[in-house]
Amino acid sequence: MTKQIVKKKTINKNIEVTSKRKLSIQFSLDGFSFCTTNIHNEVIEFSSYTFSKTKNSPELVLEKLQDIFIKEKSLQYDFETVIVIHQNNLNTLVPNEYFKEDALKSYLKYSIKTIATDLITFDELDFMNSKNVYVPYVNINNFLFQNFGEFEYKHYSSVLLEKLFSIATNDICCYIHVSKSTFDIVIIKNSNLQFFNIFEYKTKEDFMYYVLFTLEQLDLSTEETLVSILGDMEEDSDLFRLMYAYIRNIDFLSSKNPVFNNQKEISKHSNFILLG
């Protein structure tokens, strides 16, 4: 049986735990997270697993999820609703004016390699008059359907963009959402998306190159532009120290979710997709 490493876990003991619960799941090739909430949408529990293997596949991730679901009692309730978030870079944004539902494959063919049997679907992004076209991991959806029955699923960038649009100001807002092997740069100005891309990186130098190149191409000052960090980066990390050597105006985008109160296990800017 494959092994997982429990990265972080917290239980909110200060809320009402009701018999009716909701479940939100996020997974990628690097890891798996979930949170359960009560009927008031207050987080009861959050858990996160990091997969140690550097090159995973949807098939290997499924094996790991099957192991987690056997051991994790918090996933064995009857849930009122289940939301599943697919995190991968198999997507592209398409403005509504250019979107045709019978042309989904054509939108992806220049950026990712698809095969004839791939399911291609899309999320509605009404807040920016666009569609997010992507490839979900069907094998994992099928496994989750066996466990929960019907559920809603989305691409993680749809959730990320919606949350960032809801807090962005009229100034240039530059957000960097960091994961284990990928990161997103989102730049919003006057409620319009200026830039969005997903980058893969192996070293901190890779990471820094893409950040600086993006700012340069958009003519944004590394001295004046405020860059807000969310996700898997800490202030005492080598990644942050290198970034601060080049960019002087950095902050961490802290969540106000009460689950972060009275605990030190989870940083307030981490796990933004589920807890932001």
C-alpha positions as CSV (number, residue, x, y, z in Angstrom):
1,M,0.0,0.0,0.0
2,T,1.3,3.4,-0.8
3,K,2.1,5.9,1.9
4,Q,1.1,9.5,2.6
5,I,2.5,12.1,4.9
6,V,0.0,14.0,6.9
7,K,1.1,17.6,6.5
8,K,-1.3,19.5,8.7
9,K,-4.5,19.0,10.6
10,T,-6.7,21.1,12.8
11,I,-10.1,20.7,14.5
12,N,-12.2,23.6,15.5
13,K,-13.5,22.9,18.9
14,N,-15.3,26.2,19.4
15,I,-18.2,25.6,17.0
16,E,-21.4,23.7,17.0
17,V,-20.9,20.2,15.4
18,T,-24.1,19.4,13.7
19,S,-25.2,16.0,12.3
20,K,-25.6,17.5,8.8
21,R,-22.2,18.2,7.3
22,K,-20.7,19.5,4.1
23,L,-17.5,18.3,2.5
24,S,-15.0,20.1,0.3
25,I,-12.1,18.2,-1.3
26,Q,-9.1,19.5,-3.2
27,F,-6.5,17.3,-4.8
28,S,-3.6,17.4,-7.2
29,L,-0.8,15.1,-8.2
30,D,1.2,16.5,-5.2
31,G,-1.4,16.1,-2.5
32,F,-4.9,15.9,-1.1
33,S,-6.8,18.2,1.3
34,F,-10.3,18.3,2.7
35,C,-12.4,20.3,5.1
36,T,-15.8,19.5,6.7
37,T,-18.2,22.2,7.7
38,N,-21.5,22.4,9.7
39,I,-24.8,23.6,8.3
40,H,-23.6,27.2,9.2
41,N,-20.6,26.8,6.9
42,E,-18.2,26.9,9.8
43,V,-15.2,24.6,9.4
44,I,-15.2,21.6,11.7
45,E,-12.0,20.0,10.6
46,F,-9.3,20.5,8.0
47,S,-6.7,17.9,7.0
48,S,-3.9,18.0,4.3
49,Y,-1.8,15.2,2.9
50,T,1.4,15.7,0.9
51,F,2.5,12.9,-1.5
52,S,6.2,12.2,-1.3
53,K,6.7,10.8,-4.8
54,T,8.0,13.5,-7.1
55,K,6.3,12.1,-10.3
56,N,2.8,11.0,-9.6
57,S,0.0,10.2,-12.1
58,P,-3.8,10.2,-11.7
59,E,-3.6,6.4,-11.3
60,L,-1.1,6.6,-8.4
61,V,-3.0,9.4,-6.8
62,L,-6.1,7.3,-6.9
63,E,-4.3,4.5,-5.0
64,K,-3.3,7.0,-2.4
65,L,-6.8,8.4,-2.1
66,Q,-8.2,4.9,-1.7
67,D,-5.8,4.4,1.2
68,I,-6.7,7.7,2.8
69,F,-10.5,7.0,2.5
70,I,-10.1,3.7,4.3
71,K,-8.2,5.2,7.3
72,E,-9.8,8.7,7.5
73,K,-13.0,8.4,9.6
74,S,-13.9,12.1,8.9
75,L,-14.5,11.1,5.3
76,Q,-17.0,8.4,6.2
77,Y,-20.0,10.5,7.1
78,D,-23.1,11.0,5.0
79,F,-22.6,14.5,3.7
80,E,-25.3,17.0,2.7
81,T,-23.2,18.3,-0.2
82,V,-19.8,17.4,-1.6
83,I,-17.6,19.8,-3.7
84,V,-14.5,18.5,-5.4
85,I,-11.8,20.7,-6.7
86,H,-9.4,19.4,-9.3
87,Q,-5.9,21.1,-9.2
88,N,-3.9,20.6,-12.4
89,N,-2.6,22.8,-15.3
90,L,-4.8,21.2,-17.9
91,N,-7.0,24.3,-18.5
92,T,-7.4,27.5,-20.4
93,L,-9.6,30.6,-20.1
94,V,-11.9,31.5,-22.9
95,P,-13.9,34.7,-23.1
96,N,-17.6,34.2,-23.6
97,E,-17.7,36.0,-26.9
98,Y,-15.3,33.3,-28.4
99,F,-16.7,30.3,-26.6
100,K,-18.6,27.4,-28.3
101,E,-19.5,24.4,-26.3
102,D,-18.9,22.0,-29.3
103,A,-15.3,23.3,-29.6
104,L,-13.9,22.5,-26.2
105,K,-11.0,20.3,-27.4
106,S,-9.8,23.1,-29.8
107,Y,-9.3,25.5,-26.9
108,L,-6.8,23.2,-25.3
109,K,-4.9,21.8,-28.3
110,Y,-2.3,24.6,-28.3
111,S,-1.4,24.5,-24.6
112,I,-1.8,20.8,-23.5
113,K,-1.8,17.4,-25.1
114,T,-5.1,15.6,-25.0
115,I,-6.2,12.2,-26.2
116,A,-9.5,11.2,-27.8
117,T,-10.8,9.6,-24.6
118,D,-10.2,12.7,-22.4
119,L,-13.3,14.3,-20.8
120,I,-13.2,18.0,-21.4
121,T,-15.5,20.2,-19.5
122,F,-15.8,23.9,-18.3
123,D,-16.7,26.1,-15.4
124,E,-18.8,29.3,-15.8
125,L,-16.9,32.4,-14.7
126,D,-19.7,34.9,-14.7
127,F,-17.7,37.4,-12.7
128,M,-15.3,37.8,-15.6
129,N,-17.5,36.8,-18.6
130,S,-15.4,33.8,-19.4
131,K,-15.3,30.0,-19.3
132,N,-12.6,27.9,-17.8
133,V,-12.1,24.9,-20.0
134,Y,-10.2,21.9,-18.5
135,V,-9.6,18.2,-18.2
136,P,-10.7,16.7,-14.9
137,Y,-9.3,13.4,-13.5
138,V,-12.1,11.1,-14.5
139,N,-10.8,8.1,-12.6
140,I,-10.8,10.1,-9.3
141,N,-14.3,11.5,-10.0
142,N,-15.5,7.9,-10.5
143,F,-14.0,6.8,-7.2
144,L,-15.6,9.8,-5.4
145,F,-19.0,9.1,-7.0
146,Q,-18.8,5.5,-5.7
147,N,-18.3,7.0,-2.2
148,F,-20.7,9.9,-2.2
149,G,-23.0,9.7,-5.1
150,E,-23.6,13.0,-7.0
151,F,-21.3,15.9,-6.3
152,E,-20.2,19.2,-7.8
153,Y,-16.7,19.6,-9.2
154,K,-14.7,22.6,-10.4
155,H,-11.2,23.5,-11.5
156,Y,-9.2,25.0,-8.7
157,S,-8.4,28.1,-10.8
158,S,-12.1,28.9,-11.1
159,V,-12.3,29.0,-7.3
160,L,-9.1,30.9,-6.9
161,L,-10.0,33.6,-9.5
162,E,-13.5,34.1,-8.0
163,K,-12.1,34.6,-4.5
164,L,-9.4,37.0,-5.7
165,F,-11.8,39.0,-7.8
166,S,-14.0,39.4,-4.7
167,I,-11.2,41.1,-2.7
168,A,-9.3,42.9,-5.4
169,T,-9.2,46.7,-5.3
170,N,-9.0,49.2,-8.1
171,D,-5.2,49.3,-7.9
172,I,-3.0,46.8,-9.6
173,C,-3.3,43.6,-7.5
174,C,-0.6,41.0,-8.0
175,Y,-1.2,37.6,-6.3
176,I,1.1,34.6,-6.3
177,H,-0.5,31.3,-5.2
178,V,2.2,28.8,-4.4
179,S,1.9,25.0,-4.5
180,K,4.5,22.2,-4.1
181,S,5.5,22.1,-7.8
182,T,3.4,24.8,-9.5
183,F,2.4,28.4,-8.8
184,D,-0.1,30.8,-10.2
185,I,0.4,34.5,-11.0
186,V,-2.9,36.5,-11.0
187,I,-2.9,40.2,-11.8
188,I,-6.2,42.2,-11.6
189,K,-6.8,45.9,-12.2
190,N,-10.1,47.7,-12.1
191,S,-12.0,44.4,-11.9
192,N,-10.4,43.2,-15.0
193,L,-8.0,40.3,-15.4
194,Q,-4.6,41.5,-16.7
195,F,-2.7,38.3,-16.4
196,F,-3.2,34.7,-15.3
197,N,-0.8,31.8,-15.8
198,I,0.2,28.5,-14.1
199,F,4.0,27.8,-13.9
200,E,5.8,24.6,-13.1
201,Y,9.0,25.0,-11.1
202,K,11.7,22.7,-9.6
203,T,14.0,25.2,-8.0
204,K,13.6,28.6,-6.3
205,E,15.6,30.1,-9.2
206,D,13.0,28.8,-11.6
207,F,10.3,30.4,-9.5
208,M,12.0,33.7,-9.4
209,Y,12.7,33.8,-13.1
210,Y,9.0,33.4,-14.0
211,V,7.9,36.0,-11.4
212,L,10.5,38.6,-12.5
213,F,9.8,38.0,-16.2
214,T,6.1,38.4,-15.7
215,L,6.5,41.7,-13.8
216,E,8.9,43.0,-16.5
217,Q,6.6,42.1,-19.4
218,L,3.7,43.9,-17.7
219,D,5.9,46.9,-16.8
220,L,5.4,46.5,-13.1
221,S,8.0,47.9,-10.7
222,T,9.7,45.4,-8.4
223,E,10.1,48.2,-5.9
224,E,6.6,49.5,-5.8
225,T,4.2,46.8,-6.9
226,L,2.5,45.0,-3.9
227,V,2.8,41.3,-4.4
228,S,0.5,39.2,-2.2
229,I,1.5,35.7,-1.3
230,L,-0.9,32.8,-0.6
231,G,-0.4,29.1,-0.4
232,D,2.7,27.1,0.4
233,M,5.3,29.7,1.2
234,E,6.5,30.8,4.6
235,E,8.5,33.9,5.6
236,D,11.4,31.8,6.9
237,S,11.8,29.8,3.6
238,D,14.6,30.0,1.1
239,L,11.9,30.8,-1.5
240,F,10.7,33.8,0.3
241,R,14.2,35.1,1.1
242,L,15.1,34.9,-2.6
243,M,11.9,36.7,-3.6
244,Y,12.4,39.4,-1.0
245,A,15.9,40.1,-2.4
246,Y,14.3,41.2,-5.7
247,I,10.8,42.4,-4.7
248,R,10.5,44.8,-1.8
249,N,6.8,45.1,-1.3
250,I,5.4,41.7,-0.3
251,D,2.7,40.7,2.1
252,F,0.9,37.4,2.9
253,L,-2.8,37.3,2.1
254,S,-4.3,36.2,5.5
255,S,-7.6,34.5,5.7
256,K,-10.2,35.6,8.4
257,N,-11.6,32.1,8.6
258,P,-12.2,31.3,12.4
259,V,-10.6,27.9,11.9
260,F,-7.2,29.7,12.2
261,N,-7.9,31.0,15.6
262,N,-6.2,29.5,18.6
263,Q,-3.9,27.3,16.6
264,K,-0.4,27.5,15.1
265,E,-0.4,24.4,12.9
266,I,-1.7,26.1,9.7
267,S,-0.6,29.5,8.4
268,K,-3.4,31.9,7.7
269,H,-2.4,32.4,4.1
270,S,-2.2,28.7,3.3
271,N,-4.9,26.5,1.8
272,F,-6.6,29.5,0.3
273,I,-8.8,27.5,-2.1
274,L,-10.6,25.6,0.7
275,L,-10.1,28.0,3.6
276,G,-9.7,31.5,2.1
